[in-house]
C-alpha cells in the first residue's frame, strides 16, 4: 500500500527532492495551478530557489456533476474539451459555452486577485516546472500545458505528488519530463492520497506568492 501525504506541504517537500537538478538556475520558473497546487509549488520553489507564479486554469464541470470534467479553459483563450465525457453524456455545445463563460469570469477574478497589476511571467525559452497537488482526469492540466506550450518554453516539466498510471502514460508524450512521488494504478480522487486535503484559500495563495517573491528578492 502506498503511503499517503500528511498535507500539501509535505507533498511539496518530497516533490522538491526529486527536482534538485533544477536548483539555483536562472532559467527556471515554477508555475502552480491554484488553489491547491500553490502550497505544493511553494515548497518546490523555496527549495529550488526559483520564482513562483500561477497558471490559471478552470475546469468545466458537467452541470449537476461538477466534479466530472467535460473540459477546461485557461488564460489566453485556450479551451480543452474532454470528448469522451461530452459524447458519453451528449452535452450540447450551448451548455459547454455557458459553463465556459461562467468560468472565464472566475479566471479574470483570480487573475486580478493573485496578480493585480503584475504582468504575466515570461515563459519563452525558460524551463517551466508546472505543479498541481495531483492529477485525476488530467483535463485542467492539459489546458495548462497547451497554454504554456503556446509561449515556447525551452523545457516543460510537469511535477505532481500523485498521478494515476494511465494518466501518466497519456500526458508524458506532451512533456519534456513528468515527475511524481506516487503513481497508483487507480486514482479515483486526489484527496484520498492526503491525510489533510482541506481547501486552500485565496488568502493563502496570495500569502505564499508574496512570501516566495520576498525570499527571491532577499537572495534566500
Buried (B, 14 or more C-beta within 10 A) or exposed (E): EEEBBEBBBBBBBBBBEBBEEBEEEEEBBBBBBBBBBBBBBBBBBBBBBBBBBBBBBBBBBBEEEEEBBBBBBBBEEBBBBBEEBBEEBEBEEEBBEEBBEEBBEEBEEBBEEBBEEEEBBEBEEBBBBBBBBBBBBBBBBBBBBBBBBBBEBEBBBBBBBBBBEEBBEBBEEBBEBBBBBBBBEEBEEBEEBBEEBEEBEBEBBBEBBEBBBEBBEEEE
